[in-house]
Amino acid sequence: MDLDDVQRMADSVLRDYGVPMKVSTISAVDAGWTIAFEGHYPGAPSFEVNLSGGRSSAHHVRESLKRSLAVGD
């Protein structure tokens, strides 16, 4: 997956599950990704998710983001 794919996936998870956050940065690190989120509201905490690159399929990224953001179907 490339940066644009990860961005789309992160935005999709936030939108699909109504998470009141937005993606602030995405960085490629050690064969994986670090995705930083910030809240939409002043004073809302920021959050960072580290995804390992060993299994970087779209399904793995989406499920890892859902688990890290504590959302589910």
One Martini backbone bead per residue (centre of mass of N, CA, C, O) as a GRO file, in nm:
protein
   73
    1MET     BB    1   0.100   0.034   0.017
    2ASP     BB    2   0.029   0.362   0.000
    3LEU     BB    3  -0.034   0.669   0.121
    4ASP     BB    4  -0.312   0.706  -0.019
    5ASP     BB    5  -0.438   0.443   0.083
    6VAL     BB    6  -0.414   0.503   0.385
    7GLN     BB    7  -0.576   0.763   0.384
    8ARG     BB    8  -0.842   0.644   0.278
    9MET     BB    9  -0.878   0.435   0.502
   10ALA     BB   10  -0.885   0.628   0.744
   11ASP     BB   11  -1.119   0.804   0.646
   12SER     BB   12  -1.323   0.572   0.624
   13VAL     BB   13  -1.331   0.486   0.919
   14LEU     BB   14  -1.419   0.754   1.037
   15ARG     BB   15  -1.680   0.780   0.873
   16ASP     BB   16  -1.822   0.495   0.916
   17TYR     BB   17  -1.792   0.541   1.259
   18GLY     BB   18  -1.803   0.844   1.365
   19VAL     BB   19  -1.525   0.970   1.415
   20PRO     BB   20  -1.411   1.272   1.586
   21MET     BB   21  -1.176   1.278   1.351
   22LYS     BB   22  -0.847   1.343   1.204
   23VAL     BB   23  -0.598   1.341   0.986
   24SER     BB   24  -0.268   1.466   1.023
   25THR     BB   25  -0.060   1.212   0.988
   26ILE     BB   26   0.170   1.026   0.767
   27SER     BB   27   0.414   0.764   0.827
   28ALA     BB   28   0.697   0.604   0.724
   29VAL     BB   29   0.792   0.304   0.918
   30ASP     BB   30   0.947   0.025   0.931
   31ALA     BB   31   0.746  -0.118   0.727
   32GLY     BB   32   0.522   0.110   0.793
   33TRP     BB   33   0.278   0.294   0.994
   34THR     BB   34   0.200   0.631   1.101
   35ILE     BB   35  -0.102   0.751   1.257
   36ALA     BB   36  -0.234   1.071   1.302
   37PHE     BB   37  -0.471   1.210   1.526
   38GLU     BB   38  -0.737   1.455   1.549
   39GLY     BB   39  -0.958   1.646   1.683
   40HIS     BB   40  -1.238   1.853   1.611
   41TYR     BB   41  -1.208   1.957   1.902
   42PRO     BB   42  -1.126   2.151   2.140
   43GLY     BB   43  -0.911   1.953   2.349
   44ALA     BB   44  -0.878   1.710   2.199
   45PRO     BB   45  -0.728   1.429   2.170
   46SER     BB   46  -0.468   1.269   2.055
   47PHE     BB   47  -0.366   1.009   1.810
   48GLU     BB   48  -0.174   0.697   1.767
   49VAL     BB   49  -0.088   0.470   1.495
   50ASN     BB   50   0.074   0.152   1.462
   51LEU     BB   51   0.178  -0.016   1.162
   52SER     BB   52   0.267  -0.297   1.041
   53GLY     BB   53   0.422  -0.421   0.731
   54GLY     BB   54   0.380  -0.733   0.702
   55ARG     BB   55   0.046  -0.660   0.685
   56SER     BB   56  -0.054  -0.436   0.419
   57SER     BB   57  -0.337  -0.474   0.378
   58ALA     BB   58  -0.640  -0.341   0.365
   59HIS     BB   59  -0.763  -0.519   0.583
   60HIS     BB   60  -0.547  -0.477   0.801
   61VAL     BB   61  -0.568  -0.173   0.824
   62ARG     BB   62  -0.867  -0.153   0.896
   63GLU     BB   63  -0.865  -0.343   1.147
   64SER     BB   64  -0.647  -0.186   1.305
   65LEU     BB   65  -0.801   0.078   1.323
   66LYS     BB   66  -1.053  -0.024   1.464
   67ARG     BB   67  -0.908  -0.132   1.715
   68SER     BB   68  -0.758   0.136   1.796
   69LEU     BB   69  -1.049   0.304   1.793
   70ALA     BB   70  -1.284   0.129   1.910
   71VAL     BB   71  -1.434  -0.009   1.661
   72GLY     BB   72  -1.742  -0.159   1.516
   73ASP     BB   73  -1.998  -0.368   1.375
   0.00000   0.00000   0.00000
